[in-house]
């Protein structure tokens, strides 16, 4: 059963900036659905439309069986939302934070007490119920934030970049809690992220979004298998922009059309070459380039990753976008200058 269904969902901001452009996808009940893309791709805008915080410009969406335009109050009763910024009150205790959210959802006092106890156990914060939140670590605050989104037992929870800014160890712990939610609570999770490993580790299915459009949807395994083989990465000897471009253009011309090459794609001053078997393809690549006088600094072979999938479908690597507060408008302006 689909718990989210969208049709041509679109959001246009002033200046004719299409932050989300006619997206169409479905999320099945009980799954962890990953929404993967760089900063500025349209992930948060999509979430805010689905949880009724902003109105779409056009298109339709149903969330938990209710239309987001006509029945926003019914949608809000049945969803939880945890934003990128931690939404806890640092001057209150953990118990006070959760209790406040319970009252906002008009739960009775006994239900609130029971659920506070249950949620502190779920997110492994037992013993910290009556401690001031300002004494919590960053990971503890995020876990409390997730618990607050669950106080009313929603059918669906949106987690918008749940581990951004956290250290690797804390991020791994948050992943454990997200997996626990899916298994023990049976809740549907809509997860946005720009971390490849996070999407790969947690998601049952992934939608890749770039420049406001969904470019592909599938399980992590299916998306990686769509590469068909291995990825050979070639790095030029020179780091100068003009010489890198010449290397990429010349190398692409030599390798494109070879029977063992499925495709080539430039990214970040390197060239990705998609082949059936990297081990047997590398000697042939070296011979071809040597015969043309093209020098390579490094050559590496790897099994396809989600970053390779992103590169294949969008023509660029998501790694270059991490940590940058780019927006759709920024990307369009940069491309118009080329």
N, C-alpha and C positions, 0 to 999 in steps of 0.2 A: 504494500500500500504506500502511495506517495504522500509524504508529510509536507513536502514543499513542491509546488509545480509553478513554473514561470513560463510566460509566453511573451516574447518580444519586449521584455522589461527594459525600459530606457530612462536615463536621467540626464537631462541637459541643463547645465548651469549657465548663468549669464555669460555672454561672449561666445555663445554657441559651442561651449565645451561639452562634448559628449563623454561624461565620466563613465557611464554604463550605456552600452549600445546594443539594444535588441538581444539581450541574453535569454537563452532558453535552456532549462535543465530541470531535472526532477531529483528529489532526495527521498530515499526509501526510509520508512520507519525503522528505527533501531540501528541504523548505520552511523558510522563516523564519516562524514562527507568533508573532504578537504577542498578548500578553495585556495589555489596556489597561484601566486603572481607577485611581481615586484611591487615596491611602494609606488603608489599612484596608478595602479592597474585598474582600480574600480572595486576592490574587495569590500572595503568599509562602506562605500556608497551603496553597494548591493545589499549588505547586511542591514543598513539603516532603512532601506526601503522595505525589506522583508519584515523587520520588526516594528514597522509603522512610525519610525522616528522622522522620516521624510517621505514626501509623496513622490511617486514616479511621475515623469513627464508623460509617458505613454506606456502601453503594454499592461499586462495583468499578472497577478500572482496570487496563489492560494497557499496559506500557511496553516497547517493543522486543520484543513478543511474549510477555512474561512477566507474570504476575499479581503486583501489588505486595504483596499479603498473603502469598501462598503461596510466592513465589519471589523474595524481596527481594535475595538475594545475586546472582542472575543479572541482575537489573535493574541493580545497582550496577556490575557488571563492564562494562556496555555504555553507561553514561551518564557525562557530566561535569557538574559543578555549580560555578557561580561565583556566590557570594552577594553581597548588597548591600555588605557590609563586605569590604574587601580582605583576603584570607587569606594574605598572604605574610609570611615571617619577615624583619623589617627588619634583623636582625643577621647574616643570611647573605647570600651572593652570589646573583645570579640563577641561576647554574648549580647552586648547592647547593639552592636551592628546587625547581627542576625535577627534579633528581636524586633528592631525597627523595621526591617524589611518585611518580617512576618506581619506586623501591624499594617503596613502599607498595602499588603495583599488581603487584609481584613480576616486574618486567621484568628481563631480564639486563643486565649492564653494557654490552655492545656496543649493544644496542637503546636503552638510555638515552642513551648518547653520541650516537648517530645522531639520536635524536628531539630532544634538547636543541639540537643544531645546526640541525635543520630548523625548530624552533619559534621560535628566536631570529630566524631569517630571516623567518618568517611574520609575526611581530608587530613587525618592524623594530627589534629591540634588539641587532643585531650590534655587537660592540664593548663591550657592557655586561655580558657573561656573568660576568665575575669582579669586578665592582664590587659593593660592599655596597648592599643594596636601600634602606637609609636615605638614600642619595644620589640615588635615583631621584625624578623628579617624580611627581605624582599620576597623570598619564596613563600614565607608564611602568609604575607599579606595577599599574595596572588591566590593562594589556596583558600583563604577566607573570602576573597572576592568571588571565587567560583562557588563557594558554599552559599553566599548570599543570592546568587542567581538560581539556586536550587531550592530555596526555602519553601516555595509554594508547590513543589513537585511538578515542574512543567513537563510537557510531552517532548519539548524540543529546547535545546539551549544553544545559543550562539556564542562562540568563543572567538573574539577578534584579536588575532596575534597574541595568544595567551602567554607566550614565553619571551616576547621581545624585551631586550635589555637585561635578561637574566643570565647568570653564568652557566656554563655547560652542565655542572652537577645539579644545580637547581632546576634547569630545564628538563633534565632527565627525570627528576622527581615529579615534576608537573605532568610529564608524559604518563608516568605510572598512575597518577590520580585520574587522568582523562580516560585511560584504559579501564580503570576500576569503575568509573561512572558508567561506561558503556556495558560492562559485564554485570555489575551488581545492581545498578539502578534500572538498566534497560532503557535508558534515555537516548533519543536521537541527538547527535552532536554535529553542528555545522561549524567547522573550524577554518578560519582564515590564517594563512601563514605565508611568509616568503622564505622560510627555511625548508630546503629540499628534504633534508633528513627527517624533519618533523612530519611533513606530509607523507613521506614514504613509510615511516614507522607507525603512524597512527591511523591513517585513512583506509577505509574499505574501498572507497572510490575517490577519485580526484578530478576536479575540473580545473584546467589551466586557463587563467584569464590574463589578457594582456591588452593594454590600451582600450579597456572597456568592453572587450569582446572575448567570449569563450572560444578557445581555439581547439580544444579537444577534451573529452571526458572518458575516464576508464579506471580500471583498477591499477594500482602501481605496477603490478607485474605485466599487465596488458600494454600499458603505456611504454614500458621499457622494451618489451618485445617488438613494439612497432618500429624500433630502430633497425631490426633485422641484422644482427651480427655484432661487430665490435666498432669502437671509435678510436681512430688514430689521430693524435694531436701533434701538429707540426709547428715548431716555433722558429722564426727567422733568426739569423745571427745578429742582425742590427735591430736596435730598439727605436730607431728614428722613424717617425710616422710615415714619411714619404717612402722610405725603403721597405717598411713593413707592408704598406699598401702594394708596392711593386711585387714583393715576394708573394703576397696572397693572390694577386691577379695572375701572375705567371704560373704559380703552382696550381691554381684552380684550372687554368687553361690546359696544363699538361695532364692533370689527373681526371678531369671531367670526361666522361665518355669511355673510360677504361672499363673493360668487362667486369673487373673485380670491385669497382667503386660504385656504390649506390648513390652517392651524393657528396658534396663538399659544402662547408658553411664557415664563413669567417666570423671570428668573435674575439674581441679584446687583443688584437694584434697577433692572433694565432689562426690556424686553419684546422678545422675538424673534418676528417675524412671518414665517411661511413662505409664499412666493408663487411664482407661475410666473416672472414677470419683474419684477425689482426696479425697473428704470428706468421702466416704465409704471405700476407699482403705487404708487410713492411719491407722485405728485400726488394720486391718489385717496385715499390714507391721510391726507394733509395736509388735504384738503377735508373728509373725514368728521370728523376730530378737531376742526378749526376750527369746524365747525358745532355741535359739542357743547361748545365752550369749553375744550377740552383743549389745554394748551400743552406743546410738546415742546422740550427743550433741544438735542438733536442727533438726527440721523437718518442712518443709514449702511446701505449695501447691500454684500453680499459673496456670493461663490459659497460653497456649503456646504463646511464643513471638518469634520474629525473631531470638533471640539468641538461643532459644531452637531448632529452625529449623536448624540453623548453626551447633549446637552441634550434632543433629541427623545425618546430612549428612556428617560431617567431623570428628566427634569424639572429637572435642575440642571446647572451647568457644572463641568467638571473643573478649570478654572483656579482656582477658589476653594479647591481641595483641595491644590494643589501646595505642598510644603514643610511641610505640617501633619502631625504624627504622630497622625492620627486613627485610631481603631479602630472596628470594627463596633459594639462596645458603646457607644462615645462617641456615634456617630451615632444609635443607638436612644434613648439617654438624652436627647439634644437634641430629637429628634422627640417624645418623650413629654411634654416641657415645653410644647410649642406649644398 
